[in-house]
Amino acid sequence: MVLTKLDKEEKVIGKKLYDYQHGAIDRIFERINEFPIDYNLLYQLPTGGGKTVIFSEIARRYIKQTNQKVLILTHRIELCKQTSNMLTEFHVDNKIIDSSVKEVHNDPDITCYVAMVETLNNRIKEEKADINDIGLVIVDEAHYNSFRKLFKYFEKCFILGVTATPLSSNMSLPMKEIYNDLFVGENIQSLIDKGFLAEATTYSFNVNLSSLKIGANGDYTVKSSEELYAKNTMQTKLVNAYESTSKGKKTLIFNNGIQTSRHVYEVFKSAGYKVRYIDNTNTKEERKNILSWFKNTPDAILTSVGILTTGFDEPTIESIIINRATKSLALYFQMIGRGSRILGTKKEFSVLDLGNNVSRFGLWTSDIDWHLIFKNPTFYLENLISDDEIERNFRYVMPDSIKEMFANSKDIDFDFDVKEEYEIVVKSGQKSKAVLMRSIEQHAKICAENSEDVFDAHILSRELHDDVEFRIKQYSYCILKSSNNYIKWLEEDYKRQLRVKISQLFH
């Protein structure tokens, strides 16, 4: 049977589909008609583009026109339930196969199964799964490799993988080895221009990631991330970032460790903000209550670890804070995507990056050659900018909220160019540390000009922490001496001399 395009009557079944979704469905069915069995197609569409709506309509139409069944594979129970609910809206009789299902019977009244991948794999191995007449297998979040183990049981089916990022979670198992081709849908900027996704305003805050370690999965380890992000200096940087860009906005914070998330909770709570935390230690009932609170509290802050990157849809989110670094392109897009849903008057949201992720991957809206990544993922990963290069190219820009504290010093150039000063000092035959002395003098002057007394000036100088940190790093690159211990000593010595210089200006 040749699968036909949607007629006018079919277009009103279930949720309303947009033109680009209709177009994607038609193109996918063209491929199903051409390769009805033993063919694997990967479909890419950004988070928020409606992948679940699209493959639910594909399932409905496929079942109606072929009288064969559809199997949809997911890796999260939340995705399982969401998919089942969407299929029901499309009038598709479906059954969830999760850990509570001990045996899978071939029910003639069920035309579509929504299965947790591990549960179905176990039931098949136990010979307790009787699933016949499957013609189409749909794989949600297909970039995860846990699905591969099931493909051997469905070799005579058409397999459709859907993902926002067609880059395998395991680089030793590239997606091109199991999918015959990639179909790329609408890009993020196009969906924004057409009013389907919110516009992101991105703020980057440089973080020294030299202490982070890479784990076996290719991403930064939780242990090294906890050691960095749980520090008081990082917690202060986080709160300052929030207050300067997102204060009063409903905010979701992503961390790479439970201890960091708990620290974040305590810091924001102590500062008087409405905040809660959520992680895999919360009970099902606790999680439900927390998410309900988050949904119904306009200026809520929710600090999380991992569990809200997929299967979580809260359109009221106005700000996303990435309080971690990641090497995972998929995770980067998933985190930002949680804030991209439009709702009523909400047409934009904020992204605060405290892990140099924007420098690593580019802006969320950047044009990406997904075909190149699909065909040659190793080349893409090997050419990602390194943390050291990010650090060297970063240029600190003082936030307006801090500049306002130095309003009396409008004639002062806040962008002190360390590299330029270093060249001047070297050419004049002075010692290189003269650069730091000039910097200290400038910092001391603006602190004095904007304070009533020496005590106020010392307090104000603390607001210069990020600027001091940046200048010290730039100086260390100039003198080719950038060990962590040496940089730390330079920062402490700089702040000590800054205090002395401030005191001298008031006597």
Backbone torsions as a table, in degrees:
resi	resn	phi	psi	omega
1	MET	NA	134.2	176.5
2	VAL	-89.9	125.1	-179.6
3	LEU	-76.7	130.5	-175.0
4	THR	-98.9	167.3	176.9
5	LYS	-72.3	163.1	-179.1
6	LEU	-67.0	132.8	173.6
7	ASP	-90.3	175.8	-174.9
8	LYS	-60.9	-36.9	-178.5
9	GLU	-67.4	-40.7	-178.6
10	GLU	-67.5	-28.5	-175.1
11	LYS	-68.2	-16.6	-178.8
12	VAL	-99.0	-0.1	178.1
13	ILE	-77.9	137.2	177.6
14	GLY	71.3	-149.0	-179.0
15	LYS	-77.9	155.5	177.9
16	LYS	-67.0	133.2	177.1
17	LEU	-103.7	142.5	178.7
18	TYR	-89.3	167.2	-175.0
19	ASP	-57.8	-43.7	-177.9
20	TYR	-66.5	-28.6	176.4
21	GLN	-72.5	-42.0	174.6
22	HIS	-58.3	-44.5	-179.0
23	GLY	-62.3	-41.6	179.1
24	ALA	-64.0	-43.8	-179.8
25	ILE	-60.6	-45.1	-179.8
26	ASP	-62.1	-41.1	-179.6
27	ARG	-67.4	-36.9	178.6
28	ILE	-66.5	-40.1	179.4
29	PHE	-70.4	-27.4	172.9
30	GLU	-60.6	-39.4	179.3
31	ARG	-72.1	-37.1	177.5
32	ILE	-63.6	-40.1	178.1
33	ASN	-63.9	-38.6	-178.2
34	GLU	-74.4	-38.0	-178.9
35	PHE	-129.7	75.6	-173.7
36	PRO	-66.2	-24.0	179.5
37	ILE	-136.7	158.3	173.4
38	ASP	54.7	46.8	177.6
39	TYR	-143.6	134.8	-178.3
40	ASN	-117.4	118.4	-179.9
41	LEU	-114.9	135.0	178.2
42	LEU	-107.2	129.6	-178.7
43	TYR	-116.3	124.9	-179.9
44	GLN	-105.5	131.2	174.5
45	LEU	-151.5	135.9	-177.0
46	PRO	-60.2	154.1	172.6
47	THR	-55.2	130.6	-178.4
48	GLY	95.1	-6.2	-179.6
49	GLY	-81.5	-9.6	177.0
50	GLY	93.9	40.4	-179.9
51	LYS	-60.7	-41.6	-177.7
52	THR	-65.6	-39.3	176.3
53	VAL	-62.0	-45.0	-177.8
54	ILE	-63.2	-49.5	-176.4
55	PHE	-77.3	-18.0	173.0
56	SER	-70.0	-40.7	176.0
57	GLU	-67.5	-36.8	176.7
58	ILE	-61.6	-44.3	179.1
59	ALA	-61.5	-46.5	-179.3
60	ARG	-58.9	-47.8	-176.6
61	ARG	-69.0	-38.9	-179.9
62	TYR	-63.4	-45.7	-179.2
63	ILE	-62.2	-44.2	-177.4
64	LYS	-63.5	-39.6	-171.8
65	GLN	-92.7	-15.9	-178.3
66	THR	-116.3	-18.1	-174.0
67	ASN	62.7	19.1	173.7
68	GLN	-103.3	163.3	-176.6
69	LYS	-93.7	162.9	-179.8
70	VAL	-121.6	139.5	175.0
71	LEU	-117.3	126.0	177.8
72	ILE	-112.9	124.9	-177.1
73	LEU	-104.5	132.9	175.8
74	THR	-133.0	166.8	-179.1
75	HIS	-116.7	-2.1	180.0
76	ARG	-130.6	138.8	-178.5
77	ILE	-62.6	-33.9	178.5
78	GLU	-62.2	-42.0	178.4
79	LEU	-66.1	-36.5	178.4
80	CYS	-57.8	-50.4	-177.0
81	LYS	-68.1	-41.8	178.6
82	GLN	-61.4	-43.8	179.9
83	THR	-64.1	-43.4	179.3
84	SER	-61.0	-43.0	179.2
85	ASN	-63.9	-39.9	179.7
86	MET	-67.1	-41.7	177.8
87	LEU	-60.3	-38.7	177.9
88	THR	-62.3	-38.9	177.0
89	GLU	-62.3	-29.1	178.6
90	PHE	-91.1	12.0	177.8
91	HIS	61.1	36.8	176.4
92	VAL	-103.4	116.8	177.8
93	ASP	-68.9	119.0	-174.2
94	ASN	-136.7	162.2	179.5
95	LYS	-135.1	134.2	176.7
96	ILE	-86.2	133.7	174.8
97	ILE	-111.5	97.8	177.2
98	ASP	-122.6	-169.8	-174.0
99	SER	-61.7	-21.5	179.5
100	SER	-76.0	-14.8	-179.9
101	VAL	-92.3	110.7	-175.7
102	LYS	-90.6	-17.2	179.1
103	GLU	-151.4	134.9	-178.1
104	VAL	-105.5	113.9	-179.7
105	HIS	-96.2	153.4	178.3
106	ASN	-84.3	83.1	-176.9
107	ASP	-81.2	119.3	-178.6
108	PRO	-64.9	-20.0	179.8
109	ASP	-84.9	-11.2	178.9
110	ILE	-98.9	121.7	-178.4
111	THR	-104.9	-9.8	-177.7
112	CYS	-146.6	132.2	176.8
113	TYR	-109.9	136.6	174.0
114	VAL	-113.8	108.7	-168.2
115	ALA	-118.5	137.3	166.3
116	MET	-70.3	129.9	-170.9
117	VAL	-59.5	-43.9	-177.4
118	GLU	-68.9	-38.9	179.6
119	THR	-62.9	-48.6	-178.9
120	LEU	-63.4	-40.7	179.0
121	ASN	-60.9	-42.1	178.8
122	ASN	-65.2	-42.4	-178.7
123	ARG	-67.2	-35.3	177.4
124	ILE	-66.4	-44.3	179.2
125	LYS	-65.9	-31.6	177.8
126	GLU	-81.7	-1.8	-177.2
127	GLU	59.2	39.1	178.5
128	LYS	-118.6	23.8	178.2
129	ALA	-126.1	115.3	178.8
130	ASP	-114.0	87.7	-179.0
131	ILE	-118.3	110.9	179.9
132	ASN	-112.9	165.6	173.7
133	ASP	63.5	26.8	174.2
134	ILE	-78.3	121.9	178.6
135	GLY	-109.2	-27.2	-177.0
136	LEU	-132.0	129.4	175.1
137	VAL	-114.8	126.2	178.4
138	ILE	-112.1	128.7	-177.0
139	VAL	-111.8	112.5	179.0
140	ASP	-85.3	143.8	-176.0
141	GLU	53.6	53.7	-169.2
142	ALA	-66.2	-13.1	-179.3
143	HIS	-71.1	-13.8	175.3
144	TYR	-77.4	140.2	-173.9
145	ASN	-86.5	-6.0	-177.8
146	SER	-64.0	-18.4	-176.6
147	PHE	-77.3	-23.9	-172.0
148	ARG	-57.1	-33.6	-175.6
149	LYS	-62.7	-20.3	-177.6
150	LEU	-92.9	-15.4	-174.4
151	PHE	-60.0	-32.6	-177.4
152	LYS	-64.1	-21.4	-179.9
153	TYR	-84.8	-8.3	-175.1
154	PHE	-132.1	43.0	-176.2
155	GLU	-69.0	-21.2	-179.6
156	LYS	-95.5	13.8	-179.1
157	CYS	-107.8	163.6	167.4
158	PHE	-88.3	125.7	-179.4
159	ILE	-109.5	124.7	178.1
160	LEU	-114.1	113.8	175.8
161	GLY	-96.4	138.5	178.3
162	VAL	-125.0	137.6	-178.4
163	THR	-161.9	156.3	173.6
164	ALA	-84.7	-22.9	-176.5
165	THR	-136.3	98.1	-178.3
166	PRO	-75.0	57.1	178.2
167	LEU	-130.2	118.4	-173.2
168	SER	-59.0	143.9	176.5
169	SER	-72.1	-11.1	177.5
170	ASN	-128.6	109.1	-173.7
171	MET	-65.9	-18.1	177.2
172	SER	-79.7	-8.1	179.5
173	LEU	-128.4	72.6	-177.2
174	PRO	-63.3	149.6	-175.5
175	MET	-67.3	-26.4	-179.5
176	LYS	-65.0	-16.6	179.7
177	GLU	-79.2	-18.4	-179.9
178	ILE	-119.8	-13.6	176.5
179	TYR	-112.5	134.4	-176.9
180	ASN	-73.0	-31.4	-177.0
181	ASP	-157.9	164.8	178.7
182	LEU	-119.4	131.5	173.5
183	PHE	-111.7	118.1	-177.3
184	VAL	-97.3	126.5	179.8
185	GLY	-89.8	-156.8	179.8
186	GLU	-60.1	143.9	176.7
187	ASN	-89.8	170.7	-174.4
188	ILE	-61.0	-46.5	-177.7
189	GLN	-62.2	-38.1	178.4
190	SER	-63.8	-42.0	179.4
191	LEU	-66.6	-33.0	175.9
192	ILE	-68.6	-47.2	-178.4
193	ASP	-60.6	-32.5	-178.9
194	LYS	-87.7	-1.0	175.4
195	GLY	85.5	17.6	-179.3
196	PHE	-95.1	-22.2	177.5
197	LEU	-129.7	154.4	178.6
198	ALA	-80.0	152.8	178.1
199	GLU	-81.2	138.0	-179.0
200	ALA	-102.1	131.0	169.6
201	THR	-103.8	118.8	-170.0
202	THR	-105.8	135.4	176.1
203	TYR	-123.2	127.9	-179.9
204	SER	-110.7	135.2	178.8
205	PHE	-124.5	113.4	-174.8
206	ASN	-62.2	136.1	178.2
207	VAL	-132.0	134.5	177.0
208	ASN	-77.0	110.0	-175.2
209	LEU	-99.3	12.7	-174.6
210	SER	-61.8	-22.3	-178.7
211	SER	-85.1	-9.2	-177.8
212	LEU	-75.4	146.1	179.3
213	LYS	-113.8	149.0	178.0
214	ILE	-95.5	130.2	-179.2
215	GLY	-91.1	-176.5	-177.7
216	ALA	-63.5	-25.8	-179.3
217	ASN	-84.6	2.2	177.9
218	GLY	87.2	0.0	179.6
219	ASP	-113.8	169.8	-179.4
220	TYR	-65.5	138.6	-177.2
221	THR	-71.9	151.7	177.8
222	VAL	-63.2	-42.1	-176.8
223	LYS	-59.2	-50.2	-178.3
224	SER	-69.1	-31.6	177.5
225	SER	-68.2	-41.9	178.6
226	GLU	-60.5	-42.8	-178.1
227	GLU	-62.3	-34.9	-179.4
228	LEU	-81.8	-52.4	-170.1
229	TYR	-80.0	-13.2	176.7
230	ALA	-85.9	-6.4	179.4
231	LYS	-65.4	149.4	180.0
232	ASN	-60.1	-37.0	-179.2
233	THR	-63.9	-38.0	179.4
234	MET	-73.2	-36.1	177.7
235	GLN	-65.2	-39.7	177.6
236	THR	-65.2	-42.2	178.4
237	LYS	-60.5	-40.1	-179.9
238	LEU	-63.4	-49.9	-178.6
239	VAL	-63.3	-42.3	178.9
240	ASN	-62.1	-39.4	178.9
241	ALA	-63.3	-44.0	178.8
242	TYR	-62.5	-47.8	-175.5
243	GLU	-67.4	-29.0	-177.7
244	SER	-84.8	-16.8	-175.4
245	THR	-131.2	-25.0	-168.7
246	SER	-134.3	11.4	-177.4
247	LYS	-58.3	129.3	-179.7
248	GLY	88.7	-7.4	179.3
249	LYS	-91.8	148.1	174.2
250	LYS	-68.0	121.2	-167.2
251	THR	-126.8	133.5	174.7
252	LEU	-112.8	125.1	-177.7
253	ILE	-110.1	130.7	176.9
254	PHE	-105.3	129.9	178.9
255	ASN	-123.8	168.2	177.8
256	ASN	-115.5	50.9	179.3
257	GLY	161.5	140.3	-177.7
258	ILE	-64.5	-41.2	-178.9
259	GLN	-63.9	-40.1	176.7
260	THR	-61.2	-45.6	-179.0
261	SER	-61.5	-40.9	178.5
262	ARG	-65.7	-38.7	176.5
263	HIS	-62.5	-42.9	178.9
264	VAL	-59.2	-44.4	178.5
265	TYR	-57.5	-48.0	-177.7
266	GLU	-64.2	-40.3	-178.3
267	VAL	-65.5	-46.3	-179.8
268	PHE	-69.6	-35.6	177.7
269	LYS	-63.9	-43.5	179.4
270	SER	-64.1	-28.5	179.6
271	ALA	-83.0	0.9	175.5
272	GLY	89.0	14.9	-178.8
273	TYR	-92.6	155.7	176.0
274	LYS	-80.1	107.8	-172.8
275	VAL	-143.7	146.0	171.4
276	ARG	-140.8	165.3	177.2
277	TYR	-122.8	154.4	178.8
278	ILE	-142.5	133.2	176.7
279	ASP	-154.8	-173.1	-174.4
280	ASN	-76.0	2.3	175.4
281	THR	-89.6	-12.1	178.1
282	ASN	-73.9	143.2	175.6
283	THR	-72.3	167.1	179.5
284	LYS	-58.9	-41.6	-179.4
285	GLU	-68.8	-40.2	177.5
286	GLU	-62.3	-44.0	-179.7
287	ARG	-61.2	-42.7	179.3
288	LYS	-60.6	-45.0	-179.2
289	ASN	-66.2	-40.2	-179.5
290	ILE	-64.7	-45.8	-178.7
291	LEU	-67.7	-32.9	176.0
292	SER	-66.6	-43.2	176.2
293	TRP	-60.0	-44.7	-178.3
294	PHE	-62.7	-42.5	-179.3
295	LYS	-62.6	-39.5	-171.5
296	ASN	-98.7	4.3	179.0
297	THR	-111.2	108.8	-172.5
298	PRO	-54.1	-43.4	-176.1
299	ASP	-107.4	30.8	-177.3
300	ALA	-68.8	149.0	172.3
301	ILE	-120.3	126.4	178.4
302	LEU	-122.4	119.4	178.8
303	THR	-101.7	131.6	-168.7
304	SER	-136.6	167.9	176.3
305	VAL	-135.9	102.9	168.6
306	GLY	74.5	-46.6	-165.0
307	ILE	-72.1	-12.0	-178.0
308	LEU	-105.3	14.5	-179.2
309	THR	-78.1	-28.5	175.9
310	THR	-135.3	156.9	177.3
311	GLY	71.1	17.0	-178.7
312	PHE	-130.4	123.4	-176.6
313	ASP	-132.5	106.9	179.4
314	GLU	-133.1	92.6	-174.2
315	PRO	-62.3	-17.6	-177.2
316	THR	-77.4	-5.6	179.4
317	ILE	-63.6	131.2	-178.5
318	GLU	-111.8	-14.9	-177.8
319	SER	-148.3	133.9	175.4
320	ILE	-113.7	126.7	175.2
321	ILE	-113.2	118.6	176.7
322	ILE	-93.8	92.1	-176.5
323	ASN	-93.0	51.3	-178.1
324	ARG	-168.6	165.2	172.3
325	ALA	-108.7	148.7	176.8
326	THR	-145.1	150.4	173.7
327	LYS	-99.1	-0.6	-175.3
328	SER	-93.3	114.5	177.1
329	LEU	-63.6	-39.2	179.7
330	ALA	-61.4	-46.6	-179.3
331	LEU	-63.8	-39.7	178.6
332	TYR	-57.4	-48.7	-180.0
333	PHE	-69.3	-36.7	179.7
334	GLN	-64.2	-43.1	-178.8
335	MET	-63.3	-49.5	-179.4
336	ILE	-65.0	-36.5	-178.3
337	GLY	-60.1	-22.3	179.5
338	ARG	-64.9	-19.4	-178.9
339	GLY	-104.7	1.2	-169.2
340	SER	-87.6	-4.8	-178.5
341	ARG	-70.7	136.8	175.3
342	ILE	-86.3	151.9	-179.4
343	LEU	-159.2	115.5	178.2
344	GLY	53.6	-118.4	-179.2
345	THR	-85.5	-4.8	179.3
346	LYS	-76.4	108.9	-179.8
347	LYS	-120.0	-2.0	-179.7
348	GLU	-149.3	162.9	177.1
349	PHE	-150.8	165.9	-178.0
350	SER	-104.7	146.5	173.2
351	VAL	-124.6	119.1	177.7
352	LEU	-108.4	117.6	-176.0
353	ASP	-105.8	113.4	176.8
354	LEU	-114.6	38.7	178.6
355	GLY	-147.0	17.1	-179.1
356	ASN	58.4	23.0	-176.1
357	ASN	-70.8	-35.7	178.8
358	VAL	-64.6	-39.6	177.1
359	SER	-65.6	-32.2	-178.2
360	ARG	-76.5	-46.1	-172.4
361	PHE	-107.9	-16.0	-173.4
362	GLY	95.0	172.0	177.6
363	LEU	-64.6	154.0	179.5
364	TRP	-55.1	-33.0	-177.8
365	THR	-91.0	0.5	-178.3
366	SER	-60.0	143.2	178.7
367	ASP	-72.9	127.5	-177.1
368	ILE	-120.2	135.3	176.8
369	ASP	-84.7	86.2	-176.8
370	TRP	-65.4	-30.1	178.6
371	HIS	-64.6	-41.0	178.0
372	LEU	-63.3	-44.1	179.8
373	ILE	-63.7	-40.4	179.2
374	PHE	-64.2	-44.0	-176.0
375	LYS	-79.3	-32.4	-176.7
376	ASN	-141.2	69.4	-178.1
377	PRO	-63.9	-32.0	-179.5
378	THR	-63.5	-42.6	178.9
379	PHE	-60.8	-43.1	-179.9
380	TYR	-61.3	-48.5	-175.8
381	LEU	-67.4	-38.4	-179.1
382	GLU	-68.5	-20.3	-177.6
383	ASN	-103.0	8.5	172.8
384	LEU	-65.2	141.7	179.2
385	ILE	-63.7	137.0	-177.2
386	SER	-78.6	159.7	178.6
387	ASP	-61.1	-37.1	-179.7
388	ASP	-65.7	-40.7	179.6
389	GLU	-68.2	-39.0	176.8
390	ILE	-59.2	-44.6	-177.7
391	GLU	-62.9	-41.4	-177.1
392	ARG	-71.3	-32.6	-177.1
393	ASN	-86.8	-13.1	-176.3
394	PHE	-66.7	140.0	175.0
395	ARG	-125.9	120.6	-178.3
396	TYR	-72.9	132.3	174.5
397	VAL	-119.7	118.7	-177.6
398	MET	-64.2	125.2	178.6
399	PRO	-59.2	149.2	-179.0
400	ASP	-59.9	-34.7	-178.7
401	SER	-62.6	-31.8	177.9
402	ILE	-82.9	-39.1	178.0
403	LYS	-56.5	-36.0	-179.6
404	GLU	-61.2	-28.2	178.9
405	MET	-70.2	-16.6	-179.7
406	PHE	-115.8	37.2	-175.0
407	ALA	-61.5	-25.8	-179.3
408	ASN	-76.3	-4.3	-176.4
409	SER	-115.3	44.7	-176.8
410	LYS	-65.1	-21.6	179.9
411	ASP	-82.6	-5.4	-178.7
412	ILE	-88.8	133.4	175.1
413	ASP	-81.4	109.2	-177.6
414	PHE	-68.9	-25.2	-177.6
415	ASP	-86.2	75.9	178.7
416	PHE	-70.5	116.7	-176.1
417	ASP	-89.1	100.5	-176.6
418	VAL	-63.6	-43.1	-178.0
419	LYS	-63.3	-41.6	179.1
420	GLU	-66.6	-42.0	178.5
421	GLU	-65.0	-37.3	-179.9
422	TYR	-62.2	-43.0	179.6
423	GLU	-62.9	-40.0	179.3
424	ILE	-64.3	-44.9	-179.1
425	VAL	-63.2	-45.6	-178.0
426	VAL	-64.1	-43.9	-178.8
427	LYS	-64.3	-29.8	-178.8
428	SER	-86.3	-0.6	176.4
429	GLY	81.7	11.9	178.9
430	GLN	-83.6	165.2	175.1
431	LYS	-71.3	147.5	-174.2
432	SER	-60.6	-28.2	-177.8
433	LYS	-68.6	-8.9	175.5
434	ALA	-61.9	-26.5	177.2
435	VAL	-61.7	-46.2	-178.6
436	LEU	-66.6	-35.8	179.5
437	MET	-65.3	-39.2	177.9
438	ARG	-65.2	-39.0	179.3
439	SER	-66.1	-43.8	179.1
440	ILE	-61.8	-41.5	179.2
441	GLU	-61.6	-41.0	179.2
442	GLN	-66.3	-45.7	179.0
443	HIS	-62.0	-42.6	179.8
444	ALA	-63.8	-40.1	-178.3
445	LYS	-63.1	-46.3	-178.0
446	ILE	-70.6	-28.0	175.7
447	CYS	-68.7	-42.3	-179.5
448	ALA	-68.0	-40.3	-177.8
449	GLU	-66.1	-19.7	-175.3
450	ASN	-116.4	22.2	-179.6
451	SER	-135.1	150.1	179.8
452	GLU	-81.0	-29.8	179.6
453	ASP	-149.4	178.4	-175.8
454	VAL	-64.0	-32.6	-179.3
455	PHE	-67.1	-43.4	176.6
456	ASP	-62.2	-38.4	-178.3
457	ALA	-65.2	-40.7	177.8
458	HIS	-64.9	-39.6	178.2
459	ILE	-65.8	-42.5	-179.8
460	LEU	-63.7	-32.7	-178.0
461	SER	-62.4	-23.3	179.2
462	ARG	-65.9	-25.2	179.2
463	GLU	-70.1	-11.3	-178.9
464	LEU	-92.0	9.4	-174.8
465	HIS	-53.5	-50.3	-176.8
466	ASP	-65.4	-37.0	179.1
467	ASP	-67.5	-41.7	177.4
468	VAL	-61.6	-46.6	-179.9
469	GLU	-57.8	-43.9	-180.0
470	PHE	-64.9	-44.9	-178.0
471	ARG	-64.8	-37.8	178.7
472	ILE	-64.7	-41.0	179.3
473	LYS	-63.7	-44.9	179.1
474	GLN	-61.5	-39.3	177.8
475	TYR	-64.1	-41.7	-178.9
476	SER	-64.1	-34.4	177.5
477	TYR	-69.0	-35.7	179.9
478	CYS	-64.2	-39.9	-176.7
479	ILE	-94.3	6.1	177.2
480	LEU	56.6	42.5	-179.7
481	LYS	-143.0	94.7	-169.8
482	SER	-128.9	34.5	175.9
483	SER	-69.1	150.5	-177.1
484	ASN	-59.3	-42.0	-179.0
485	ASN	-64.7	-39.3	-179.7
486	TYR	-68.8	-42.3	179.1
487	ILE	-63.0	-42.4	178.8
488	LYS	-60.9	-43.1	179.0
489	TRP	-63.7	-41.7	179.3
490	LEU	-61.3	-42.4	179.7
491	GLU	-62.6	-45.7	-179.4
492	GLU	-64.0	-41.6	179.4
493	ASP	-67.3	-38.9	178.9
494	TYR	-60.5	-48.4	-177.8
495	LYS	-66.0	-35.4	177.4
496	ARG	-64.4	-46.3	-179.5
497	GLN	-68.5	-30.3	177.5
498	LEU	-66.1	-40.1	177.5
499	ARG	-62.9	-41.9	179.2
500	VAL	-63.3	-44.9	-177.8
501	LYS	-65.1	-39.9	178.2
502	ILE	-61.4	-44.4	179.6
503	SER	-60.7	-40.4	179.5
504	GLN	-62.8	-34.6	-178.1
505	LEU	-70.4	-17.5	179.9
506	PHE	-101.7	9.8	177.9
507	HIS	-123.9	NA	NA
